[in-house]
């Protein structure tokens, strides 16, 4: 028995009295606030009904409204209440993305707390997941969502989806500006051409392999007469040797005559078989030569196929969404693609001593009948109400915020921020294909230390509480938490830990 299960057994033994007591009260509790919070949260889930929802591009979590809204290229598609980090362990406001998805996850920091449909947004342990919603911030930094909503969102999203944690409830607004990137001319045509070339090369390689295999099988059939003639010749040579031995030991004239007859017969048989062998060998040799030629052709075709496939892969990779971040604090431009850094470059920000804010620009989709991309933006500056810190602890306040709906952000500040940016031409030339879901982040902040291996850009708003992440230490050696096998016997209250904190998160 492993030490983990020994400790688990001891824990269960110590908690058995408390567990029994809580189990006895479960029916009463189920009619109280916890069940009401869960049932109410499930009823508050909204989804778009006027159109078919597309692929989720971003999710915006409002700390003030305690609500998450999911958007596709056309607008919002899903909306539900949440419970973010409690005071002292606040969910950090900032820019993240989904970096790992685990359907059935248990916390490796907080007493194995159950975190179904977990979508991780930092390696230090901040995530979106299903949980109990008491109606106010109550987690240790994660974003709890209604269980049904978490499952639905888990099935709809892909790794890399942008997650914005905003002080207020903001909505993306469409924007156009010369600084926003456009797809490189003929990038799509080049990708299609490379893909077609790879498909042709694959067909040629398959045909070459088949031809080589057919020639080899033909040569094997032609090899059979050669081998038969060789075996019969060996038998005749053995008969000749036996006849010569008998002739040498023969005493009588009859014995000598009989041995000489056997010898002559063996010599004639050997000559006949030699002729058969030579004819079969002559027929076989062209087939062997053809096998060698076709094998070389198959090898060359496979080399061409691999090269064409790699060229197509590289072009396709260049068309994957690109993330660009421009930091006023460092005066640099950073580029990441598929969670990997591509390059960084100096960038000019006009009037660099003046704040520029934090803005997320997202390429949504290509305009109808045009190669240009539609862009939207979300601004995260100015998130505080009346100059104070957003602390939505009251239920009534959270309800009023949810009823008000997301507020579209003013495009004036975002356009003013883009007006101040001058990107060097060599950096523009190095930025690969810009496709839907590509993004440009403009911010006063520097990159968070959470940005690293297996992440997109992570930006934290320095003016907002970050208790939920400051209490954690990013540990690359333990990036992937464990997942308990299904069916492991473990008693757990349906309402949280035995000590009264509903589903202590991470």
Secondary structure, 3 states (H helix, E strand, C coil): CCHHHHHHHHHHHHHHHHHHHHHHHHHHHHCCHHHHHHHHHHHCCEECCCCCCCCCCEEEEECCCCEEEEEECCEEEEEEEEECECCCCCCCCEEEECCEEEEEEECCCCCCCEEEEEEECCCCCCEEEECCCCCCCCECCCEEECHHHHHHHHHHCCCCCEEEEECCCEECEEECCCCCCCCCCCHHHHHHHHHHHHHHHHHHHHHHHHHHHHHHHHHHHHHHHHHHHHHHHHHHHHHHHHHHHHHHHCCCHHHHHHHHHHHHHHHHHHHHHHHHHHHHHHHHHHHHHHHHHHHHHHHHHHHHHHHHHHHHHHHHHHCCCEEEEEECCCCEEEEEECCEEEEEEECEECCCCCCCCCEEEEEEEECCCCCCEEEEEEECCCCCHHHCCCCCCCHHHHHHHHHHCCEECCHHHHHHHHHCEECCHHHHHHCCCCCCCCEEEEECCCCCCCCCCCCCCCEECCCCCCHHHHCCCCCHHHCCCCCCCCCCCCCCCCCCCCCCCCCCCC
